Amino acid sequence: MNLKQSLLRKKPIPLLHGGEVRSSLKKQLGALDLIVLGVGSIVGTGIFVLTGVTAATHAGPGLILSFLLAGVICAFCALCYAEFASTVPVSGSAYTYSYSTFGEGFAWILGWDLVLEYGFASALVSSSWSGYVQSILAGFGIHLPTAISSAFNPAEGTYVDVPAIIIALVVAWIISRGAKESTRLNTFMVYLKVGVILLFIGVGMFYVEPDNWTPFMPFGFGGVMTGAAIAFLAYIGFDVIATAAEEVKQPQKNLPIGILGSLAIVSVLYVAVTAVLTGLVPYDLLNVKDPVAFALLYIQQDWMSYFISLGAIAGLTTVLMGVMFGQSRLLYSLGRDGLLPKKMSSVHPKSKSPKFSTWVTGIGVALFSGLVPLGNLADLASIGTLFAFISVSLGIIVLRKTHPDLKRTFRVPFVPWLPLIAIISCVYLLTTLQRITWIGFIVWLVIGIIIYAAYGYRNSRLGKDEPS
């Protein structure tokens, strides 16, 4: 088989002929587990950091509209994910969907793109977790030696971020124990995080000054749209649910519930927190790293700062667990398909989880977050996500044409118009990213193409199963 044929070969859809998906992973997750996984993966830095900075510099109180608009765009993308997840309940998320829809070449590019998204997102969260914990320790007079407090930067006297390395490896150990075991701890921390957020809303609403909402759009509607582009990034994480497809009981039913349910909960929380936050403090004072804690100090409710700190740490930890979980399942799928070494798809006989790919993820995240100052490369996580959303939305349109009779337990309404709106919205958000982000993304894709040409093209399991 020549290279062109290899790039276009497609993985058959497992349920096309009424068959079941065979998997070595243990089916143990229900709808509630998935909702918790989704909320845990989404709610973190977006609600504890992004709200204040974006309100102060872009949208003002109009950030409430920004989060509503971003939530609607994400809902359109989530509907597309829900149809794919219920129709093709296989690990790998957008990578697997593209393999069945567009062919191996595009699927590999997208899979490599998702490795970038999950990997850098995990490293960034680990670094943020380290910074937050160190600031809390500093409040008690405890200071780490400068050399081990941040990533490699000799000019600042820092060489390695030890807390970031520790949390990455601890989370990897937790995930390696199995999906159900890791979701139990994740569930506890998600409840803690949501409880703290509800406490903030419940207490803060009694101190809201309506005058702080005027002017509502100080930067105009353009500022609201810019705010929506930034707020969109705060919703990233629901796609992690799709990576757990092979570990879900009744996936055709529970996957759509998990994806859409988690997004609905998060949307309500984001809008409510933004409304209270901008009602407590004049928007131009919110350009701080800890806007929620700052707002409580502003209204002299210092007693709540401890709970907010707990919520922030729990929030960052659950995001890290969710994203690293998704990364390990993606590597498992790539290894099983032969596009990466087969060892990636090995499953531990006791935990029934992809232990090797989990530890590859953990060690990789630990190295990046501990040693590399990521700087502007943070946007790489965003560009990877947007490309995944575009491919899934486009895939729904294509699959409706190529397999109109395929059994679908969940269907996106108003096809092709709704997926087209999702695609156009994501393309617009891509245009807001910096040039350095595009350069870094292109370099990453070139590396991926080289890996496929040198390894994946020759070792693809799909290629070996077909006559040459």
Buried (B, 14 or more C-beta within 10 A) or exposed (E): EEEEEBBEBBBEBBBBEEEEBEBBBBBBBBBBBBBBBBBBBBBBBBBBBBBBBBBBBBBBBBBBBBBBBBBBBBBBBBBBBBBBBBBBBBBBBBBBBBBBBBBBBBBBBBBBBBBBBBBBBBBBBBBBBBBBBBEBEEEEEEEBEEEBBBBEEEEEEBBBBBBBBBBBBBBBEBBBBBBBBBBBBBBEBBBBBBBBBBBBBEBBEEBBEEEBBEEBBBBEEEBBBBBBBBBBBBBBBBBBBBBBBBBBEBBBBBBBBBBBBBBBBBBEBBBBBBBBBBBBBBBEBBBBBBBBBBBBEBBEBEEBBEBBBBBBBBBBBBBBBBBBBBBBBBBBBBBBBBBBBEEBBBBBEEBBBBBBBBBBBBBBBBBBBBBBEBEEBBBBBBBBBBBBBBBBBBBBBBBBEEBEEEEBBBBBEEBBEBBBBBBBBBEBBBEBBEEEBBEBBEEBBEEBBEBBEEBBBEBBBBBEEEEE
